[in-house]
Amino acid sequence: MPENSTTEALDKAIEALRPITLEEMDSVKLLNRIDSKYLTNEAGLVSVLRDAAAAGYRALVVEGKKVSRYTSVYYDTAGLRMFLDHHNRRLVRQKVRTRTYVESGQTFLEIKRKNNHGRTKKKRMEIPQAELMDFRADAAACEYLAAKSWFTVDQLSPVLDTRFKRITLVNPAKTERLTIDMALCFTNFRTGHETTLQDAVIIELKQDGRAESQMKGILLDNRIKPMRISKYCIALTLTDPSAKSGRFKVKVRRVEKTIGKKLVII
């Protein structure tokens, strides 16, 4: 499908989704939550959204928009400890980032911790939007980091700027939440390199482990398979040639195969 045709089809598929408000979304409580990620391209996403709309899935609307913009800044140590923990398959690990939800204007310091059962928990505190690129002069944020993370502020500095657009879907029974990230762009502060995943789309399914997943069936019908993928790790692999990233290079090739193009580094 030509690029312009895909964009037009994607816009129509998004428009066809019934809306759900943030207040309604807050009622979605996923007990015994199971997370899984998938990789596709925008043409594949069009088919998924059409099937989702037919199945009654609804799209989150923020400030009148079904597509929301996100900007995240990832922090790491001088030796990239968080990146390497992931690369080396350390089961218990953390990520530290700041994130601005562009449509609402809210900015948070977020600490994600994965335990040895593969479950991820996120803690966050709101910070001024001006601190997105560097929160380290904020005493309250530094105290929060020290309380919730095993890293201290003097160990960390900004590494990567990540920008993307997100669609969030909820199934009729409110037992599934789906985040769909596209138009992913990255800038590495330390190397100066930039890249984009072009028309690659990363889908994350969060489901109640006690309920059947209709979305898994939709994804399977569209030949979209599960894939463990981290935006931070893929981006760092692409933008920092000196980083130990052999395991992630396989995932880069999978992205390139999915979009049918080579990823370009600037």
C-alpha positions as a Markdown table, in Angstrom:
| # | Residue | x | y | z |
|---|---|---|---|---|
| 1 | Met | 0.0 | 0.0 | 0.0 |
| 2 | Pro | 1.5 | 3.4 | -1.0 |
| 3 | Glu | 2.5 | 5.7 | 1.9 |
| 4 | Asn | -0.2 | 8.3 | 1.3 |
| 5 | Ser | -2.9 | 5.6 | 1.0 |
| 6 | Thr | -1.7 | 4.0 | 4.3 |
| 7 | Thr | -1.8 | 7.3 | 6.1 |
| 8 | Glu | -5.3 | 8.0 | 4.8 |
| 9 | Ala | -6.5 | 4.5 | 5.7 |
| 10 | Leu | -5.0 | 4.8 | 9.2 |
| 11 | Asp | -6.8 | 8.1 | 9.8 |
| 12 | Lys | -10.1 | 6.6 | 8.8 |
| 13 | Ala | -9.5 | 3.5 | 11.0 |
| 14 | Ile | -8.8 | 5.7 | 14.0 |
| 15 | Glu | -11.8 | 7.9 | 13.3 |
| 16 | Ala | -14.1 | 4.8 | 13.2 |
| 17 | Leu | -13.2 | 3.9 | 16.8 |
| 18 | Arg | -15.7 | 4.9 | 19.4 |
| 19 | Pro | -14.3 | 7.2 | 22.1 |
| 20 | Ile | -13.7 | 6.5 | 25.8 |
| 21 | Thr | -12.8 | 9.3 | 28.3 |
| 22 | Leu | -9.9 | 9.3 | 30.8 |
| 23 | Glu | -12.4 | 9.1 | 33.6 |
| 24 | Glu | -13.9 | 5.9 | 32.2 |
| 25 | Met | -10.4 | 4.6 | 31.6 |
| 26 | Asp | -9.6 | 5.0 | 35.3 |
| 27 | Ser | -12.3 | 2.3 | 36.0 |
| 28 | Val | -10.2 | -0.3 | 34.1 |
| 29 | Lys | -8.6 | -2.4 | 36.9 |
| 30 | Leu | -6.5 | -5.2 | 35.5 |
| 31 | Leu | -6.1 | -7.8 | 38.2 |
| 32 | Asn | -3.3 | -10.4 | 37.8 |
| 33 | Arg | -2.1 | -8.3 | 34.9 |
| 34 | Ile | -0.2 | -9.9 | 32.0 |
| 35 | Asp | 1.7 | -7.7 | 29.5 |
| 36 | Ser | 2.9 | -8.7 | 26.0 |
| 37 | Lys | 4.3 | -6.7 | 23.2 |
| 38 | Tyr | 3.9 | -7.0 | 19.4 |
| 39 | Leu | 5.6 | -5.4 | 16.4 |
| 40 | Thr | 3.9 | -4.4 | 13.1 |
| 41 | Asn | 3.9 | -1.6 | 10.5 |
| 42 | Glu | 1.3 | 1.0 | 9.8 |
| 43 | Ala | -0.4 | -1.0 | 7.1 |
| 44 | Gly | -0.8 | -3.9 | 9.6 |
| 45 | Leu | -2.1 | -1.5 | 12.2 |
| 46 | Val | -4.9 | -0.4 | 9.8 |
| 47 | Ser | -6.2 | -4.0 | 9.8 |
| 48 | Val | -5.9 | -4.3 | 13.5 |
| 49 | Leu | -7.8 | -1.1 | 14.2 |
| 50 | Arg | -10.6 | -2.1 | 11.7 |
| 51 | Asp | -11.0 | -5.4 | 13.5 |
| 52 | Ala | -10.8 | -3.7 | 16.9 |
| 53 | Ala | -13.6 | -1.2 | 16.0 |
| 54 | Ala | -15.8 | -4.1 | 14.7 |
| 55 | Ala | -15.2 | -5.9 | 18.0 |
| 56 | Gly | -16.3 | -2.8 | 20.0 |
| 57 | Tyr | -12.9 | -1.6 | 21.2 |
| 58 | Arg | -12.9 | 2.1 | 22.2 |
| 59 | Ala | -10.1 | 4.7 | 21.9 |
| 60 | Leu | -9.0 | 7.0 | 24.7 |
| 61 | Val | -9.7 | 10.7 | 23.9 |
| 62 | Val | -7.5 | 13.4 | 25.5 |
| 63 | Glu | -8.1 | 17.0 | 24.7 |
| 64 | Gly | -10.4 | 15.9 | 21.9 |
| 65 | Lys | -7.8 | 13.7 | 20.2 |
| 66 | Lys | -7.5 | 10.0 | 19.8 |
| 67 | Val | -3.8 | 10.2 | 19.0 |
| 68 | Ser | -1.7 | 11.6 | 21.9 |
| 69 | Arg | 2.0 | 12.8 | 21.7 |
| 70 | Tyr | 4.6 | 11.7 | 24.3 |
| 71 | Thr | 8.1 | 12.9 | 25.0 |
| 72 | Ser | 10.3 | 10.8 | 27.3 |
| 73 | Val | 13.9 | 11.4 | 28.5 |
| 74 | Tyr | 15.7 | 8.2 | 29.7 |
| 75 | Tyr | 18.5 | 8.5 | 32.3 |
| 76 | Asp | 21.3 | 6.1 | 32.9 |
| 77 | Thr | 24.7 | 5.8 | 34.5 |
| 78 | Ala | 27.9 | 6.8 | 32.8 |
| 79 | Gly | 28.5 | 3.1 | 32.0 |
| 80 | Leu | 24.9 | 2.5 | 30.9 |
| 81 | Arg | 24.1 | 0.2 | 33.8 |
| 82 | Met | 20.3 | 0.1 | 33.1 |
| 83 | Phe | 20.8 | -0.7 | 29.4 |
| 84 | Leu | 23.3 | -3.4 | 30.2 |
| 85 | Asp | 21.2 | -5.0 | 32.9 |
| 86 | His | 18.5 | -5.5 | 30.2 |
| 87 | His | 21.0 | -6.7 | 27.6 |
| 88 | Asn | 22.6 | -9.1 | 30.0 |
| 89 | Arg | 19.1 | -10.5 | 30.9 |
| 90 | Arg | 19.2 | -9.4 | 34.5 |
| 91 | Leu | 15.7 | -10.3 | 35.8 |
| 92 | Val | 15.4 | -7.6 | 38.4 |
| 93 | Arg | 16.1 | -4.2 | 36.8 |
| 94 | Gln | 15.0 | -0.6 | 36.6 |
| 95 | Lys | 14.5 | 2.2 | 34.2 |
| 96 | Val | 14.4 | 5.9 | 35.1 |
| 97 | Arg | 12.8 | 8.5 | 32.8 |
| 98 | Thr | 10.9 | 11.7 | 32.7 |
| 99 | Arg | 7.8 | 11.9 | 30.5 |
| 100 | Thr | 5.6 | 14.7 | 29.2 |
| 101 | Tyr | 2.1 | 13.9 | 28.1 |
| 102 | Val | 2.0 | 16.6 | 25.5 |
| 103 | Glu | -1.8 | 17.0 | 25.2 |
| 104 | Ser | -2.4 | 17.4 | 28.9 |
| 105 | Gly | 0.9 | 19.2 | 29.6 |
| 106 | Gln | 1.7 | 17.0 | 32.6 |
| 107 | Thr | 5.2 | 15.8 | 33.2 |
| 108 | Phe | 6.4 | 13.0 | 35.6 |
| 109 | Leu | 9.5 | 11.5 | 36.9 |
| 110 | Glu | 8.9 | 7.7 | 36.4 |
| 111 | Ile | 10.7 | 4.7 | 37.8 |
| 112 | Lys | 9.9 | 1.4 | 36.3 |
| 113 | Arg | 11.0 | -1.8 | 38.2 |
| 114 | Lys | 10.8 | -5.3 | 36.8 |
| 115 | Asn | 10.9 | -8.2 | 39.2 |
| 116 | Asn | 12.1 | -11.7 | 38.8 |
| 117 | His | 8.6 | -12.9 | 37.8 |
| 118 | Gly | 8.6 | -10.6 | 34.7 |
| 119 | Arg | 6.1 | -8.2 | 36.2 |
| 120 | Thr | 6.7 | -4.4 | 35.9 |
| 121 | Lys | 5.6 | -1.8 | 38.4 |
| 122 | Lys | 5.8 | 1.9 | 37.8 |
| 123 | Lys | 6.1 | 4.6 | 40.4 |
| 124 | Arg | 5.9 | 8.3 | 39.5 |
| 125 | Met | 5.7 | 11.8 | 40.8 |
| 126 | Glu | 4.6 | 15.0 | 38.9 |
| 127 | Ile | 7.3 | 17.5 | 38.2 |
| 128 | Pro | 7.3 | 20.9 | 36.4 |
| 129 | Gln | 7.3 | 20.5 | 32.6 |
| 130 | Ala | 10.6 | 22.6 | 32.5 |
| 131 | Glu | 12.3 | 19.7 | 34.2 |
| 132 | Leu | 11.6 | 17.1 | 31.4 |
| 133 | Met | 15.2 | 17.4 | 30.1 |
| 134 | Asp | 16.8 | 17.4 | 33.5 |
| 135 | Phe | 15.1 | 17.0 | 36.9 |
| 136 | Arg | 18.3 | 16.8 | 38.9 |
| 137 | Ala | 18.1 | 20.3 | 40.4 |
| 138 | Asp | 14.7 | 19.5 | 41.9 |
| 139 | Ala | 15.3 | 18.5 | 45.6 |
| 140 | Ala | 11.9 | 16.8 | 45.9 |
| 141 | Ala | 12.4 | 14.8 | 42.8 |
| 142 | Cys | 15.9 | 13.7 | 43.9 |
| 143 | Glu | 14.4 | 12.5 | 47.2 |
| 144 | Tyr | 11.7 | 10.6 | 45.4 |
| 145 | Leu | 14.4 | 8.9 | 43.2 |
| 146 | Ala | 16.4 | 7.9 | 46.3 |
| 147 | Ala | 13.3 | 6.5 | 48.0 |
| 148 | Lys | 12.0 | 4.5 | 45.0 |
| 149 | Ser | 15.2 | 3.6 | 43.1 |
| 150 | Trp | 18.5 | 2.0 | 43.9 |
| 151 | Phe | 20.2 | 4.8 | 41.9 |
| 152 | Thr | 21.0 | 8.2 | 43.3 |
| 153 | Val | 20.8 | 11.4 | 41.3 |
| 154 | Asp | 24.6 | 11.9 | 41.2 |
| 155 | Gln | 24.9 | 8.5 | 39.3 |
| 156 | Leu | 22.5 | 9.5 | 36.5 |
| 157 | Ser | 22.4 | 11.8 | 33.6 |
| 158 | Pro | 20.1 | 12.2 | 30.5 |
| 159 | Val | 20.9 | 9.7 | 27.7 |
| 160 | Leu | 18.0 | 9.5 | 25.2 |
| 161 | Asp | 15.1 | 11.7 | 24.0 |
| 162 | Thr | 12.2 | 9.6 | 22.7 |
| 163 | Arg | 9.2 | 11.1 | 20.9 |
| 164 | Phe | 6.2 | 9.1 | 19.7 |
| 165 | Lys | 2.4 | 9.1 | 19.1 |
| 166 | Arg | 0.1 | 6.8 | 21.0 |
| 167 | Ile | -3.3 | 5.3 | 20.6 |
| 168 | Thr | -4.9 | 3.7 | 23.6 |
| 169 | Leu | -7.7 | 1.1 | 23.2 |
| 170 | Val | -10.0 | -0.6 | 25.7 |
| 171 | Asn | -12.1 | -3.6 | 25.1 |
| 172 | Pro | -15.9 | -3.6 | 25.9 |
| 173 | Ala | -15.5 | -5.7 | 29.0 |
| 174 | Lys | -12.7 | -3.4 | 30.2 |
| 175 | Thr | -10.4 | -6.4 | 30.8 |
| 176 | Glu | -7.8 | -5.3 | 28.3 |
| 177 | Arg | -5.9 | -2.1 | 27.6 |
| 178 | Leu | -3.8 | -1.7 | 24.4 |
| 179 | Thr | -1.2 | 1.0 | 23.8 |
| 180 | Ile | -0.1 | 1.5 | 20.2 |
| 181 | Asp | 3.1 | 3.6 | 19.7 |
| 182 | Met | 4.1 | 4.9 | 16.2 |
| 183 | Ala | 6.2 | 7.7 | 14.6 |
| 184 | Leu | 9.0 | 6.8 | 17.0 |
| 185 | Cys | 11.9 | 9.2 | 16.9 |
| 186 | Phe | 15.1 | 9.2 | 19.1 |
| 187 | Thr | 18.0 | 11.5 | 19.9 |
| 188 | Asn | 21.0 | 10.4 | 21.8 |
| 189 | Phe | 22.4 | 13.2 | 24.0 |
| 190 | Arg | 25.8 | 11.6 | 24.5 |
| 191 | Thr | 26.6 | 10.7 | 20.9 |
| 192 | Gly | 24.5 | 13.3 | 19.0 |
| 193 | His | 23.0 | 10.6 | 16.7 |
| 194 | Glu | 19.4 | 10.6 | 15.8 |
| 195 | Thr | 17.1 | 8.0 | 14.2 |
| 196 | Thr | 13.5 | 7.0 | 13.7 |
| 197 | Leu | 11.7 | 3.7 | 13.4 |
| 198 | Gln | 9.9 | 5.0 | 10.3 |
| 199 | Asp | 6.5 | 3.3 | 10.0 |
| 200 | Ala | 7.2 | 0.6 | 12.7 |
| 201 | Val | 4.5 | 0.2 | 15.3 |
| 202 | Ile | 5.0 | -1.2 | 18.8 |
| 203 | Ile | 1.8 | -2.6 | 20.4 |
| 204 | Glu | 1.6 | -3.5 | 24.1 |
| 205 | Leu | -1.3 | -5.5 | 25.4 |
| 206 | Lys | -2.1 | -5.3 | 29.1 |
| 207 | Gln | -4.8 | -7.9 | 30.1 |
| 208 | Asp | -6.5 | -9.3 | 33.1 |
| 209 | Gly | -4.9 | -12.7 | 33.5 |
| 210 | Arg | -8.2 | -14.2 | 34.5 |
| 211 | Ala | -10.0 | -13.2 | 31.3 |
| 212 | Glu | -9.9 | -14.4 | 27.7 |
| 213 | Ser | -8.1 | -12.0 | 25.3 |
| 214 | Gln | -10.0 | -11.1 | 22.2 |
| 215 | Met | -7.2 | -8.8 | 21.0 |
| 216 | Lys | -4.7 | -11.7 | 21.0 |
| 217 | Gly | -7.1 | -13.4 | 18.4 |
| 218 | Ile | -7.2 | -10.2 | 16.4 |
| 219 | Leu | -3.4 | -9.9 | 16.3 |
| 220 | Leu | -3.0 | -13.6 | 15.4 |
| 221 | Asp | -5.6 | -13.2 | 12.6 |
| 222 | Asn | -3.5 | -10.4 | 11.2 |
| 223 | Arg | -0.3 | -12.4 | 11.5 |
| 224 | Ile | 1.2 | -10.2 | 14.2 |
| 225 | Lys | 3.4 | -12.1 | 16.6 |
| 226 | Pro | 4.6 | -11.3 | 20.1 |
| 227 | Met | 8.0 | -9.7 | 20.4 |
| 228 | Arg | 9.9 | -8.5 | 23.4 |
| 229 | Ile | 11.1 | -5.1 | 22.6 |
| 230 | Ser | 12.2 | -2.0 | 24.6 |
| 231 | Lys | 12.1 | 1.4 | 23.0 |
| 232 | Tyr | 15.1 | 2.5 | 25.1 |
| 233 | Cys | 17.2 | -0.5 | 24.2 |
| 234 | Ile | 16.4 | -0.4 | 20.5 |
| 235 | Ala | 17.1 | 3.3 | 20.3 |
| 236 | Leu | 20.4 | 3.1 | 22.2 |
| 237 | Thr | 21.5 | 0.2 | 20.0 |
| 238 | Leu | 20.9 | 2.3 | 17.0 |
| 239 | Thr | 22.4 | 5.6 | 18.2 |
| 240 | Asp | 25.4 | 4.4 | 20.3 |
| 241 | Pro | 27.8 | 2.2 | 18.3 |
| 242 | Ser | 30.1 | 1.8 | 21.3 |
| 243 | Ala | 27.4 | 0.2 | 23.5 |
| 244 | Lys | 27.4 | -3.6 | 24.0 |
| 245 | Ser | 24.3 | -4.4 | 22.1 |
| 246 | Gly | 24.7 | -7.7 | 20.2 |
| 247 | Arg | 21.5 | -9.3 | 21.5 |
| 248 | Phe | 19.5 | -6.2 | 20.5 |
| 249 | Lys | 20.9 | -6.1 | 16.9 |
| 250 | Val | 18.7 | -9.1 | 16.1 |
| 251 | Lys | 15.7 | -7.0 | 17.1 |
| 252 | Val | 16.8 | -4.2 | 15.0 |
| 253 | Arg | 16.9 | -6.6 | 12.0 |
| 254 | Arg | 13.4 | -7.7 | 12.9 |
| 255 | Val | 12.2 | -4.1 | 12.8 |
| 256 | Glu | 13.8 | -3.6 | 9.4 |
| 257 | Lys | 12.2 | -6.8 | 8.1 |
| 258 | Thr | 8.8 | -5.6 | 9.4 |
| 259 | Ile | 9.0 | -2.2 | 7.7 |
| 260 | Gly | 10.8 | -3.5 | 4.6 |
| 261 | Lys | 13.5 | -0.8 | 4.9 |
| 262 | Lys | 16.9 | -0.1 | 6.5 |
| 263 | Leu | 16.9 | 2.1 | 9.5 |
| 264 | Val | 19.0 | 5.2 | 8.9 |
| 265 | Ile | 21.2 | 6.9 | 11.6 |
| 266 | Ile | 21.9 | 10.6 | 11.4 |
